[in-house]
Amino acid sequence: MSRVAISETATQAKSEVTVDWLPDAVLRSDSPLSEQIYARLREVIVAGRIAPGTALHEPSITKQFGTSRTPVREALLRLRDEGLIDIKKQSGTFVAPIDPDRVVEGMIVRESLEPRLAAMAAEKMTDRILADLIFETGQMTKAVESGNSLLFIASDDNFHRILLDASGFPHIVEIIQRVNAHLDRVRYLSASEPVRAQTALDEHHAMIERLRAGDATGAAEMLLAHLEGSWVLIRELLAQQNRSREEAERGKVSGEETG
């Protein structure tokens, strides 16, 4: 085999890095490709299906989606801007670690904006929106009973999105979503905590009752209490991560010294 043939074979093998963490890669024709790719990649990163430090091989992702590189690159740049991936010119693209500062930033934004939007939603509440919120709360109940943390998070996200959309201020909702990525990554860790999951479920039931009554002040207060309760657990999880990282660094230094 010639050197050229060997080089081409090696290049082909390198481009066929598996992306089995991205099983559902079918794209629709009714929305921009880059938007769909961004949403799919963001979902698997936020849900922790791929660990920090995992390499994201652009040609393999492009092949999996069956598209050109342009929409994939656009999606990767958006993920970089959110701090979810690191793009290094010399070594490649990698899933970024959870950034504690961005987690705090997301929580500050949520605590500042979501209660006000909940109050506005209470004043505009309809039977249809209430039915949607009740449905998602029912899905959360099923998730708690079955121990399905992924379903719990998905239904919780749907509940909050329906509630915030009901406020009638989509641009504010977009701001919340944009700064929420690292906070959401920690939320996936906290979803496995059964005590907090049941508490969150009870708080959703209480929220529905305030919305049903058109109680704007009560809805805002309930949502703020709900977020503050989540924040306690999130801070504990961040502290655990910091301790684990420090222990790993100490172990690495110790190994280098003994070596």
DOBA-612798 format. One line per 4 residues: number of its first residue (from 1); their letters; for each residue y, x, z of N, C-alpha, C, CB. Coordinates in steps of 0.2 Angstrom, whole numbers, plus 5000, padded with zeros to 4 digits. Each point is the difference from the previous one (the first is absolute). Glycine has a CB too. Layout:
# DOBA-612798
NUM = A = Y/X/Z/Y/X/Z/Y/X/Z/Y/X/Z  ...
# end
This chain:
# DOBA-612798
1 = MSRV = 4994/5004/5000/5006/4996/5000/5006/5004/5000/4994/4991/5006  5011/5008/4990/5006/5004/4999/5005/4999/5006/4999/4999/4988  5005/5005/5013/5005/5000/5006/5004/4993/4999/5001/5013/5001  5001/4985/4993/5004/4994/4999/4996/4994/5002/5006/5005/4991
5 = AISE = 4987/4995/5008/4996/4994/5001/4999/5000/5008/4994/5001/4989  5005/5005/5014/4999/5000/5007/5007/4997/5004/4992/5010/4999  5014/4993/4998/5006/4997/5003/5001/4993/4999/5005/5011/4997  4993/4986/4997/5001/4993/4999/4995/4996/5005/5003/5002/4988
9 = TATQ = 4991/5001/5013/4995/4996/5005/5002/5000/5007/4991/5004/4992  5012/5002/5010/5003/5000/5007/5006/4996/5001/4996/5011/5000  5008/4988/4995/5006/4996/5000/4998/4992/5001/5006/5009/4993  4989/4990/5003/4997/4993/5000/4997/4998/5006/4998/5001/4988
13 = AKSE = 4998/5004/5015/4997/4999/5007/5005/4999/5005/4990/5007/4997  5016/4997/5003/5005/4999/5005/5004/4994/4999/5001/5012/5000  4999/4985/4994/5004/4994/4999/4996/4994/5002/5006/5005/4991  4987/4996/5011/4996/4994/5001/4998/5000/5008/4995/5001/4989
17 = VTVD = 5010/5001/5015/5000/4999/5007/4999/4993/5002/5007/5010/5002  4988/4988/5002/4999/4993/5001/5006/4997/5005/4987/5002/4999  5014/4992/5000/5005/4996/5004/4996/4994/5002/5010/5004/4994  4984/4996/5010/4997/4995/5002/5003/4996/5005/4990/5006/4997
21 = WLPD = 5016/4996/5006/5004/4997/5005/5004/4995/4996/5000/5010/5008  5000/4990/4986/5004/4995/4996/4996/4996/4995/5009/5008/5001  4987/4987/5002/4995/4997/4996/5003/4994/4996/4992/5002/5009  5013/4995/4993/5003/4994/4996/5006/5003/4996/4996/4991/5009
25 = AVLR = 5003/5011/4985/5005/5003/4996/5002/4996/4994/4996/5011/5004  5002/4983/4996/5002/4995/4994/5007/4998/5001/4988/4996/4999  5016/5006/4996/5007/4998/4999/5001/4994/4996/5003/5012/5001  5002/4984/5002/5002/4994/4996/5005/5001/4995/4997/4993/5010
29 = SDSP = 5004/5002/4985/5005/5001/4995/5006/4997/5001/4991/5001/4992  5010/4995/5014/5006/4996/5002/5005/5003/5004/4992/4991/4999  5007/5016/5003/5004/5003/5004/5000/5008/4998/4999/4991/5010  5007/5013/4992/5000/5007/4998/4994/5004/5002/5012/4999/5000
33 = LSEQ = 4985/5005/4996/4994/5004/5002/5002/5005/5006/4996/4999/4988  5010/5004/5012/5002/5004/5005/5000/4997/5007/5006/5007/4992  4996/4987/5008/5001/4996/5006/4993/4998/5003/5011/4995/4996  4984/5003/5000/4994/4999/5002/4996/5006/5002/5000/4991/4992
37 = IYAR = 5001/5014/5005/4997/5007/5002/5003/5002/5007/4998/5003/4988  5008/4997/5012/5003/5001/5007/4998/4996/5005/5010/5003/4994  4989/4990/5005/4998/4996/5006/4993/5002/5002/5007/4991/4995  4988/5010/5000/4993/5001/5001/5000/5007/5004/4996/4994/4990
41 = LREV = 5007/5011/5008/5000/5007/5003/5003/4999/5007/5000/5006/4989  5005/4991/5012/5003/4999/5006/4996/4996/5005/5011/5000/4995  4985/4995/5003/4995/4997/5004/4995/5004/5003/5002/4990/4993  4995/5014/5002/4994/5004/5003/5003/5006/5005/4994/4997/4989
45 = IVAG = 5012/5005/5010/5003/5005/5004/5001/4997/5007/5005/5007/4990  4999/4988/5010/5002/4996/5006/4994/4998/5004/5011/4997/4994  4984/5001/5002/4994/4997/5004/4996/5006/5003/5000/4990/4992  5001/5016/5006/4996/5006/5002/4994/5001/4997/5005/4998/5011
49 = RIAP = 4994/4999/4983/4994/5001/4996/4999/5007/4997/5001/4988/4997  5005/5015/5003/5000/5007/4998/5004/5004/5005/4999/4998/4988  4998/5008/5015/5003/5003/5006/5006/5004/4997/4989/5000/5006  5015/5002/4999/5006/5004/4999/4997/5007/4998/5007/4995/5008
53 = GTAL = 4996/5008/4987/4998/5006/4997/4995/5000/4994/5001/5004/5011  4997/4990/4987/4996/4998/4995/5004/5001/4993/4993/4992/5007  5004/5012/4989/5003/5001/4993/5000/4994/4996/4997/5012/5001  5009/4987/4995/5000/4994/4996/5000/5003/4993/5006/4992/5008
57 = HEPS = 4989/5008/4988/4999/5003/4993/5003/4995/4995/4990/5007/5004  5016/4995/4993/5003/4995/4996/4996/4998/4994/5011/5005/5003  4986/5000/4993/4996/4998/4994/4994/4995/5002/5003/5011/4995  4994/4990/5011/4995/4996/5002/5002/4993/5002/4994/5010/5004
61 = ITKQ = 5012/4990/4999/5003/4993/5002/5002/4997/4993/5004/5004/5011  4998/4999/4984/5002/4997/4994/4994/4998/4996/5010/5008/4999  4985/4995/5001/4993/4998/4997/4998/4994/5004/4997/5012/4996  5003/4988/5010/4997/4994/5004/5004/4994/4998/4997/5007/5010
65 = FGTS = 5010/4993/4990/5004/4994/4998/5000/4999/4992/5007/5002/5010  4990/5003/4986/5000/4999/4993/5007/4999/4997/4989/4994/5002  5016/5010/5000/5006/5000/4998/5003/5007/4998/5002/4989/5007  5004/5011/4991/5003/5007/4998/5002/5003/5007/5004/4996/4988
69 = RTPV = 4999/5010/5012/5002/5003/5006/5007/4998/5002/4993/5010/4996  5011/4987/5000/5006/4998/5002/5001/4996/5005/5003/5001/4989  4993/4993/5011/5001/4995/5006/4997/5003/5006/4999/4991/4992  4996/5013/5008/4997/5004/5006/5005/5004/5003/4988/5000/4995
73 = REAL = 5015/5004/5001/5005/5005/5002/5006/4996/5004/4997/5008/4991  5005/4986/5006/5005/4996/5003/4998/4998/5006/5004/4997/4989  4990/5001/5012/4997/4997/5006/5000/5006/5005/4993/4991/4994  5005/5015/5004/4999/5005/5005/5007/5002/5003/4990/5004/4994
77 = LRLR = 5015/4996/5001/5007/5002/5003/5003/4995/5005/5002/5005/4989  4996/4988/5010/5002/4995/5005/4996/5002/5007/5002/4991/4990  4992/5010/5009/4996/5002/5006/5003/5006/5004/4990/4995/4995  5012/5010/5001/5003/5006/5003/5007/4998/5003/4995/5007/4991
81 = DEGL = 5009/4989/5006/5006/4998/5003/4999/4996/5007/5005/5000/4988  4990/4997/5013/4998/4996/5006/4997/5005/5005/4998/4990/4993  5001/5016/5005/4997/5005/5004/4992/4999/5001/5011/5001/5006  4986/4996/4990/4993/4998/5000/4996/5006/4997/5002/4988/5000
85 = IDIK = 5001/5016/4995/4996/5005/4997/5005/5006/5000/4993/4992/4993  5004/5014/5006/5004/5006/4999/4998/5003/4993/5000/5003/5013  5005/4998/4983/4999/5003/4993/5002/5007/5001/5002/4989/4994  4993/5016/5005/5002/5007/5000/4998/5003/4993/4997/5000/5012
89 = KQSG = 5008/5003/4985/5000/5002/4993/4994/5005/4999/5012/4998/4999  4987/5006/5006/4995/5006/4999/4993/4997/5002/5009/5009/5002  4990/4986/5002/4994/4999/5003/4997/4993/4998/5002/5008/5009  5003/4987/4990/4997/4993/4998/5004/4995/5004/4989/5005/4997
93 = TFVA = 5008/4989/5003/5002/4994/5004/4995/4998/5005/5006/4996/4990  4997/5003/5016/4995/4999/5006/5003/4994/5004/4997/5012/5000  4999/4984/5003/5002/4995/5005/5003/5003/5006/4990/4993/4997  5016/5005/5005/5004/5003/5005/4997/4997/5007/5010/5001/4992
97 = PIDP = 4991/5003/5013/4999/4998/5007/5005/4995/5002/4995/5011/5003  5003/4985/5002/5004/4995/5003/5006/5003/5003/4991/4992/5002  5015/5006/4996/5006/5003/5002/5003/4996/5006/5003/5004/4989  4997/4998/5018/5002/4997/5005/5007/4997/5000/4992/5007/5007
101 = DRVV = 5012/4997/4990/5007/4998/4999/5001/4994/4996/5004/5012/5001  4992/4988/4993/5000/4994/4996/4997/4994/5003/5000/5008/4990  4995/4993/5015/4997/4994/5003/5006/4997/5005/4988/5006/5000  5016/4998/5003/5005/4998/5005/5005/4996/4995/4998/5009/5009
105 = EGMI = 5004/4994/4986/5005/4997/4995/4998/4993/4998/5003/5012/4996  4990/4987/5002/4998/4994/4998/5000/4995/5006/4993/5006/4992  5006/4996/5014/5000/4995/5005/5007/4998/5002/4989/5005/5005  5016/5000/4995/5007/4998/5001/5002/4995/4995/5002/5012/5005
109 = VRES = 4996/4989/4989/5002/4995/4994/4997/4993/5002/5001/5010/4992  4993/4990/5009/4997/4994/5001/5003/4996/5006/4989/5005/4996  5012/4999/5010/5002/4997/5006/5007/4997/4999/4993/5008/5007  5011/4996/4989/5007/4998/4998/5001/4994/4996/5003/5012/5001
113 = LEPR = 4992/4987/4994/5001/4995/4994/4995/4994/5001/5004/5010/4993  4990/4992/5008/4995/4994/5000/5002/4994/5005/4992/5009/4997  5010/4992/5009/5002/4995/5004/5005/4995/4997/4997/5007/5010  5008/4996/4987/5006/4996/4997/4997/4996/4994/5008/5009/5004
117 = LAAM = 4988/4994/4992/4997/4997/4995/4995/4994/5002/5001/5010/4993  4996/4991/5013/4995/4995/5002/5005/4994/5002/4991/5009/5004  5014/4992/4999/5005/4995/5002/5002/4996/4994/5004/5007/5010  4998/4996/4985/5002/4997/4994/4994/4996/4997/5009/5009/4998
121 = AAEK = 4985/4994/5002/4994/4996/4998/4999/4994/5003/4995/5011/4997  5006/4989/5010/4999/4994/5004/5004/4994/4998/4997/5008/5010  5009/4994/4988/5005/4995/4998/4999/4997/4993/5008/5006/5007  4987/4997/4989/4999/4998/4993/4992/4998/5000/5009/5008/4995
125 = MTDR = 4988/4992/5010/4993/4999/5000/4997/4994/4997/5000/5006/5010  4995/4994/4986/4997/4994/4997/4993/5000/5002/5008/5001/4990  4989/4993/5008/4993/4999/5002/4995/5004/4996/5003/4988/5002  4999/5014/4992/4996/5004/4996/5000/5008/5003/5003/4993/4989
129 = ILAD = 5003/5009/5013/5000/5007/5002/4996/5000/5007/5011/5002/4995  4990/4993/5009/4996/4999/5006/4993/5001/4999/5009/4993/5005  4988/5003/4990/4993/5000/4998/4998/5007/4998/5001/4988/4996  5003/5015/5000/4998/5007/4998/5000/5005/5006/5005/4998/4989
133 = LIFE = 4999/5001/5016/5000/5004/5006/4994/4999/5004/5013/5000/5000  4985/4993/5001/4994/4998/5004/4994/5003/4996/5006/4989/5004  4994/5011/4990/4994/5002/4996/4999/5008/5002/5002/4991/4990  5004/5013/5009/4999/5007/5002/4998/5001/5007/5009/5003/4991
137 = TGQM = 4993/4993/5013/4998/5001/5007/4993/4998/5001/5012/4997/5004  4986/4998/4992/4992/4999/5001/4996/5006/4997/5003/4988/4998  5000/5015/4997/4996/5006/4997/5000/5006/5005/5004/4997/4989  5002/5003/5015/5000/5005/5006/4995/4999/5005/5012/5002/4998
141 = TKAV = 4987/4991/5003/4995/4998/5005/4993/5002/4998/5007/4991/5004  4992/5008/4990/4993/5002/4997/4999/5008/5001/5000/4990/4992  5006/5013/5006/4999/5008/5000/4999/5002/5007/5008/5001/4991  4995/4996/5015/4999/5002/5006/4993/4999/5002/5012/4997/5003
145 = ESGN = 4985/4997/4995/4993/4998/5002/4995/5004/4997/5004/4988/5001  4997/5014/4993/4996/5005/4996/5001/5007/5001/4999/4991/4992  5007/5011/5011/5001/5007/5001/5002/5003/4993/4992/5001/5010  5011/4995/4986/5002/5003/4993/5008/5002/5001/4991/4992/4994
149 = SLLF = 5010/5014/5007/5007/5002/5001/5004/5000/4993/4996/5007/5010  5000/4994/4985/5004/5000/4993/5002/4993/4999/4993/5009/4996  5003/4986/5005/5002/4993/4999/5006/4998/5005/4988/4997/4996  5012/5005/5010/5005/4999/5005/5006/5003/4997/4992/5000/5009
153 = IASD = 5009/5006/4989/5006/5003/4998/5003/4996/4994/4996/5011/5004  4999/4988/4991/5002/4996/4994/5003/4993/5001/4991/5007/4994  5006/4990/5011/5002/4993/5002/5007/5000/5004/4988/4996/4999  5012/5009/5005/5006/5001/5004/5006/5002/4995/4993/5004/5010
157 = DNFH = 5006/5000/4985/5005/5002/4995/5002/4994/4997/4996/5011/4999  4999/4985/4999/5002/4994/4996/5004/4995/5004/4990/5001/4994  5008/4998/5012/5004/4996/5005/5007/5002/5000/4990/4998/5007  5012/5008/4995/5006/5003/5000/5004/4999/4994/4996/5008/5009
161 = RILL = 5001/4994/4985/5003/4999/4994/5002/4993/4998/4994/5010/4996  5002/4985/5006/5001/4993/4999/5006/4998/5004/4988/4998/4997  5012/5004/5009/5006/4999/5005/5006/5002/4998/4992/5000/5009  5008/5007/4989/5006/5003/4998/5003/4997/4993/4996/5011/5006
165 = DASG = 4999/4988/4989/5003/4997/4994/5003/4993/5001/4991/5006/4994  5007/4991/5011/5003/4993/5002/5007/5000/5002/4988/4996/5003  5014/5010/4999/5007/5001/5002/5005/4999/4994/4996/5008/5009  5001/4994/4985/5004/4999/4994/5004/5007/4998/5001/4988/5002
169 = FPHI = 4998/5017/5001/5003/5007/4999/4995/5005/4998/5009/4997/5008  4989/5003/4985/4995/5004/4998/5002/5007/5000/4996/4991/4993  5010/5011/5006/5002/5007/5000/5000/5003/5007/5008/4998/4990  4993/4998/5015/4999/5003/5007/4992/5001/5001/5011/4994/5004
173 = VEII = 4985/5001/4993/4993/5001/5001/4998/5006/4997/4998/4988/5000  5005/5014/4994/4998/5006/4996/5002/5006/5004/5001/4994/4989  5004/5006/5014/5002/5006/5004/4995/5001/5006/5012/4998/4998  4986/4997/5005/4995/5000/5005/4993/5003/4998/5005/4990/5006
177 = QRVN = 4993/5008/4988/4994/5002/4997/5000/5007/4998/4998/4989/4996  5008/5013/5002/5001/5007/4997/5000/5005/5006/5007/4996/4991  4995/5003/5015/5000/5005/5005/4994/4999/5005/5012/5000/4999  4983/4996/4999/4995/4998/5004/4993/5004/4999/5006/4989/5001
181 = AHLD = 4994/5015/4994/4994/5003/4998/4996/5004/5006/5005/5001/4988  4999/5003/5015/4997/5004/5005/4998/4996/5007/5006/5010/4995  4998/4985/5006/4999/4996/5006/4993/4996/4998/5012/4999/5003  4988/4999/4991/4993/4996/4998/4994/5004/5001/5007/4994/4992
185 = RVRY = 4994/5013/5006/4994/5004/5001/4998/5000/5007/5004/5007/4991  5000/4993/5014/4998/5000/5007/4998/4994/5002/5008/5008/5002  4994/4986/4995/4998/4993/5001/4993/5000/4998/5011/4995/4998  4986/5008/4997/4993/5000/4999/4996/5003/5005/5003/5000/4988
189 = LSAS = 5000/5005/5015/4996/5003/5006/5000/4995/5006/5003/5012/4996  5002/4985/5005/5001/4995/5006/4996/4994/4999/5011/5005/5002  4987/4993/4992/4997/4994/4998/4993/5000/5004/5006/4999/4989  4991/5007/5012/4993/5000/5003/5001/4999/5007/4996/5008/4991
193 = EPVR = 5010/4991/5012/5000/4999/5007/5000/4992/5002/5007/5010/5001  4987/4988/5001/4999/4992/5001/5005/4997/5004/4988/5002/4998  5014/5001/5008/5005/4997/5004/5006/4998/4997/4995/5006/5010  5008/4999/4986/5006/4999/4997/4999/4995/4994/5004/5012/5003
197 = AQTA = 4991/4989/4994/4999/4995/4994/5000/4993/5003/4993/5008/4994  5003/4990/5011/5000/4994/5003/5007/4998/5003/4988/5001/5003  5016/5003/5000/5007/4999/5002/5004/4998/4994/4999/5008/5010  5001/4996/4985/5004/4999/4994/4998/4993/4997/5000/5012/4997
201 = LDEH = 4994/4986/5003/4998/4994/4997/5003/4994/5005/4989/5005/4995  5011/4996/5011/5003/4995/5005/5007/4999/4998/4992/5003/5009  5011/5003/4990/5008/5000/4999/5001/4996/4993/5001/5011/5006  4995/4990/4989/5001/4996/4994/4999/4993/5001/4995/5010/4994
205 = HAMI = 5001/4988/5010/4999/4993/5001/5007/4997/5004/4987/5001/5001  5015/5003/5003/5006/4998/5004/5006/5000/4995/4996/5005/5011  5004/5000/4984/5006/5000/4995/4999/4994/4996/5000/5012/5000  4994/4986/4998/5000/4994/4996/5003/4993/5003/4989/5005/4995
209 = ERLR = 5009/4995/5012/5003/4994/5003/5008/5000/5000/4989/5000/5007  5014/5006/4994/5007/5000/5000/5003/4999/4993/4999/5008/5009  4997/4994/4986/5003/4999/4993/4999/4992/4999/4997/5012/4996  4997/4985/5006/4999/4993/4999/5006/4996/5003/4987/5002/5000
213 = AGDA = 5015/5000/5006/5006/4997/5004/5006/5001/4997/4993/5001/5010  5008/5004/4985/5006/5002/4997/5005/5004/5005/4999/4990/4993  4997/5013/5012/5003/5004/5005/5002/5007/4998/4994/4993/5009  5012/5008/4988/5002/5006/4997/5000/5006/5006/5007/4994/4991
217 = TGAA = 4997/5004/5015/5000/5005/5005/4993/5002/5003/5012/4995/5003  4984/5000/4998/4993/5001/5002/4996/5004/4995/5001/4990/5007  5000/5009/4987/4996/5004/4995/5002/5007/5000/4999/4989/4993  5008/5012/5007/5002/5007/5000/4998/5004/5007/5010/4996/4993
221 = EMLL = 4990/5000/5012/4998/5004/5007/4993/5001/5000/5009/4994/5006  4987/5001/4991/4992/5001/5000/4999/5006/4995/4998/4988/5002  5005/5012/4992/4998/5006/4996/5002/5006/5002/5002/4993/4991  5004/5008/5013/5002/5006/5003/4995/5002/5005/5012/4998/4998
225 = AHLE = 4986/4998/5006/4995/5001/5005/4993/5003/4997/5005/4991/5008  4993/5005/4987/4994/5002/4996/5001/5007/4997/4998/4988/4997  5007/5014/5001/5001/5007/4997/5000/5005/5006/5007/4995/4990  4997/5003/5015/5000/5005/5006/4993/5001/5003/5012/4996/5002
229 = GSWV = 4984/4999/4998/4993/5001/5002/4996/5005/4996/5001/4988/5005  5000/5011/4988/4996/5004/4996/5003/5007/5000/4999/4991/4992  5007/5010/5010/5003/5007/5000/4998/5004/5006/5010/4995/4995  4988/5002/5010/4997/5003/5006/4993/5003/4998/5005/4992/5008
233 = LIRE = 4991/5005/4988/4994/5003/4998/5001/5005/4995/4994/4989/5002  5010/5010/4993/5002/5005/4995/5002/5006/5003/5003/4991/4992  5001/5009/5013/5003/5006/5003/4994/5004/5004/5011/4995/5002  4984/5001/5000/4994/5003/5003/4996/5004/4995/5000/4991/5009
237 = LLAQ = 4999/5006/4985/4996/5003/4995/5004/5006/4997/4995/4988/4997  5011/5012/5003/5004/5005/4997/4999/5006/5005/5008/4993/4994  4992/5006/5013/4999/5005/5005/4993/5003/4999/5009/4994/5008  4986/5002/4991/4994/5002/4999/4999/5005/4994/4996/4989/5006
241 = QNRS = 5007/5009/4989/5000/5004/4994/5003/5007/5001/5000/4989/4993  5006/5011/5011/5003/5006/5001/4996/5004/5004/5011/4994/5000  4986/5004/5005/4995/5004/5004/4994/5002/4996/5003/4993/5010  4995/5003/4986/4994/5003/4996/5002/5005/4995/4995/4989/5001
245 = REEA = 5011/5011/4996/5003/5005/4996/5001/5006/5004/5005/4991/4992  4998/5009/5014/5001/5006/5004/4994/5003/5002/5010/4995/5004  4985/5001/4997/4993/5003/5002/4997/5004/4994/4999/4991/5009  5002/5006/4985/4997/5003/4994/5004/5006/4999/4997/4989/4995
249 = ERGK = 5009/5011/5005/5004/5006/4999/4999/5006/5005/5009/4993/4995  4990/5005/5011/4998/5005/5005/4993/5003/4999/5007/4994/5008  4988/5001/4990/4994/5003/4998/5000/5005/4994/4995/4989/5004  5009/5009/4991/5001/5004/4994/5002/5007/5002/5002/4990/4993
253 = VSGE = 5004/5010/5011/5003/5007/5003/4995/5004/5004/5011/4994/5000  4985/5002/5004/4995/5004/5004/4994/5003/4996/5003/4992/5009  4995/5004/4985/4995/5002/4996/5003/5007/4996/4995/4988/4999  5011/5011/4999/5003/5006/4996/5000/5006/5005/5007/4993/4993
257 = ETG = 4995/5006/5013/5000/5006/5005/4994/5003/5001/5010/4995/5005  4985/5001/4996/4993/5002/5002/4997/5003/4993/4998/4992/5009  5004/5006/4986/4997/5002/4993/5003/5007/4999/4999/4989/4996
# end
